[in-house]
Amino acid sequence: MTDDYKAKRHQQRQQQLKQQVDQAVAKADQDKGLLLILTGNGKGKSTAGFGTVTRAVGHGYQAAVVQFIKGDWACGERNLLQQHGVPFVVMATGFTWDTQDKAADMAAAQSVWQQAKVFLADERIDLVLLDELTYMLSYHYLDLDEVLACIRQRPAGQHVVVTGRNCHRRLLEMADTVSDIQVVKHAFEAGIRAQQGIDW
């Protein structure tokens, strides 16, 4: 098999691939606000969500962030995005094993959710990140039907990104795009502590 023959075969395969891709692109002719879910046991769900927020802001869109679970510790994404006018609402209670106070956690979740509802009803906001929302549903801190209704009734062009493990089946069914991020290996399991700028 000559190099010339290999080159021609490669070109033919790429032409076929381009034709398939072009056909798929031509069929995708709808625009709408998307619901994206980033779930699974692996690291990087919130990071991917913030990447989407950063991309949107970079294109001149308005974004808002609601952080459930998170504590009041430093957050590199918040440090950056607030400088670009992105509003943040943070539950600021930390992990449930730290607080050990279900009533206070539920009250904090409800308080933050009230602001999330304002964002989800605001047609000026192009993208809302609901970071770690899945935990609020699995812990029954928020009413599932209310959350689904607010997301469903949001402005038509508004995008929503939801992160967290064990996403509820009904939220998954409602989503346009779902990514299941799985752990293969994690530095923490080898005794390496979380590091600023990489892990938070």
C-alpha positions in Angstrom: 0.0 0.0 0.0 1.6 3.2 -1.2 1.7 6.5 0.7 -0.3 8.1 -2.1 -3.1 5.4 -1.8 -3.2 5.9 2.0 -3.5 9.7 1.6 -6.4 9.2 -0.9 -8.2 6.8 1.4 -7.8 9.2 4.3 -9.2 12.0 2.2 -12.2 9.9 1.2 -12.9 9.0 4.9 -12.7 12.6 5.9 -15.0 13.7 3.1 -17.6 11.1 4.2 -17.3 12.3 7.8 -17.6 16.0 6.8 -20.8 15.1 4.8 -22.3 13.4 7.9 -21.4 16.3 10.1 -22.7 18.9 7.7 -26.0 17.0 7.4 -26.3 16.9 11.3 -25.6 20.6 11.5 -28.2 21.4 8.8 -30.9 19.4 10.7 -30.2 21.3 14.0 -32.2 24.4 13.2 -33.9 25.3 16.5 -32.9 27.8 19.1 -34.1 27.7 22.7 -32.9 28.1 26.3 -31.2 24.9 27.3 -31.2 22.9 30.5 -27.8 21.3 31.1 -27.2 18.8 33.9 -23.7 18.0 35.1 -23.9 15.1 37.4 -22.0 11.9 38.5 -19.5 11.0 41.1 -16.4 12.5 39.4 -14.6 15.8 40.1 -15.3 18.8 37.9 -19.1 19.3 37.8 -19.0 22.8 39.3 -15.8 23.6 37.4 -17.6 22.7 34.1 -20.6 24.8 35.2 -18.4 27.8 35.8 -16.7 27.2 32.5 -20.0 27.6 30.8 -20.7 30.8 32.8 -17.3 32.2 31.8 -17.9 31.3 28.2 -21.3 33.1 28.2 -19.9 36.2 29.9 -17.0 36.2 27.4 -19.6 36.5 24.7 -21.3 39.4 26.4 -24.2 37.5 28.0 -25.7 38.2 31.4 -25.2 35.3 33.9 -26.1 34.7 37.6 -24.9 32.1 40.0 -26.6 30.4 42.9 -24.4 28.2 45.1 -26.0 25.6 47.3 -24.0 23.7 50.0 -20.9 25.8 49.5 -19.3 27.5 52.5 -17.9 31.0 52.9 -14.4 30.0 51.9 -12.6 31.5 49.0 -13.9 30.7 45.6 -11.7 31.5 42.6 -14.6 31.5 40.1 -16.5 34.0 42.3 -13.4 36.2 42.6 -13.2 36.4 38.8 -16.8 36.5 37.7 -18.0 39.1 40.2 -15.4 41.5 38.6 -17.4 41.0 35.4 -20.8 41.8 37.0 -22.0 38.3 37.7 -24.2 38.3 40.8 -23.7 35.4 43.2 -26.0 34.1 45.9 -24.3 31.7 48.2 -25.9 29.4 50.8 -22.6 29.7 52.8 -23.5 26.9 55.3 -20.8 24.5 54.1 -21.3 20.7 54.0 -24.1 19.1 56.0 -21.6 17.0 57.9 -20.1 20.3 59.1 -23.3 22.0 60.1 -25.1 19.0 61.6 -28.2 21.2 61.8 -30.9 20.2 59.3 -33.4 22.9 60.3 -30.8 25.7 59.8 -29.6 24.1 56.5 -33.2 23.9 55.2 -33.8 27.5 56.1 -30.7 28.6 54.3 -31.6 26.6 51.3 -35.0 28.1 51.2 -33.5 31.6 51.5 -31.1 31.1 48.6 -33.9 29.4 46.5 -36.0 32.6 46.8 -33.2 34.5 45.0 -32.8 31.7 42.5 -36.5 32.1 41.6 -35.9 35.8 40.9 -33.1 35.0 38.5 -35.1 32.2 36.8 -37.9 34.8 36.1 -35.7 37.5 34.8 -35.6 37.7 31.0 -32.5 39.9 31.2 -30.4 37.0 32.5 -29.2 34.7 29.8 -27.7 31.9 32.0 -28.3 30.8 35.5 -26.0 28.3 37.2 -27.6 26.3 40.1 -24.5 24.9 41.6 -25.1 21.8 43.8 -28.9 22.0 43.4 -29.2 18.2 43.2 -28.4 17.9 46.9 -31.2 20.2 47.9 -33.6 17.9 46.1 -32.2 14.6 47.4 -32.1 15.9 51.0 -35.7 17.3 50.5 -34.6 20.8 51.5 -36.5 22.1 48.4 -39.8 21.0 46.9 -39.1 19.1 43.7 -42.3 20.1 41.9 -41.7 23.8 42.6 -38.1 23.6 41.4 -39.2 21.9 38.2 -42.0 24.4 37.6 -39.7 27.4 38.0 -37.1 25.9 35.6 -39.9 25.0 33.1 -41.5 28.4 33.3 -38.3 30.5 32.9 -38.0 32.9 30.0 -37.8 31.0 26.7 -34.2 32.0 25.8 -32.7 31.5 29.3 -30.2 28.7 29.8 -29.9 26.9 33.1 -27.0 24.7 34.3 -27.5 22.4 37.2 -24.6 20.6 39.0 -24.4 17.9 41.7 -24.4 14.2 42.3 -27.4 11.9 42.1 -29.6 14.1 39.9 -33.3 13.4 40.3 -34.8 11.3 37.5 -37.4 13.9 36.7 -34.8 16.7 36.3 -32.8 14.4 34.0 -35.8 13.7 31.9 -36.5 17.4 31.5 -32.9 18.3 30.6 -31.7 19.0 27.0 -28.1 17.9 27.7 -26.8 15.6 30.5 -23.2 14.9 31.3 -22.4 12.1 33.7 -18.9 12.8 35.1 -17.3 9.7 36.6 -14.3 9.3 38.8 -11.4 7.3 37.5 -8.7 8.5 40.0 -8.6 11.4 42.5 -5.6 12.9 44.2 -7.4 13.1 47.6 -7.6 9.3 47.7 -3.8 9.3 47.7 -3.6 11.7 50.7 -3.1 14.9 48.6 -5.1 17.8 50.1 -7.3 20.1 48.0 -5.3 22.9 46.5 -6.2 26.5 45.9 -6.5 27.4 42.2 -7.0 23.8 41.2 -9.7 22.4 43.5 -11.4 25.7 44.6 
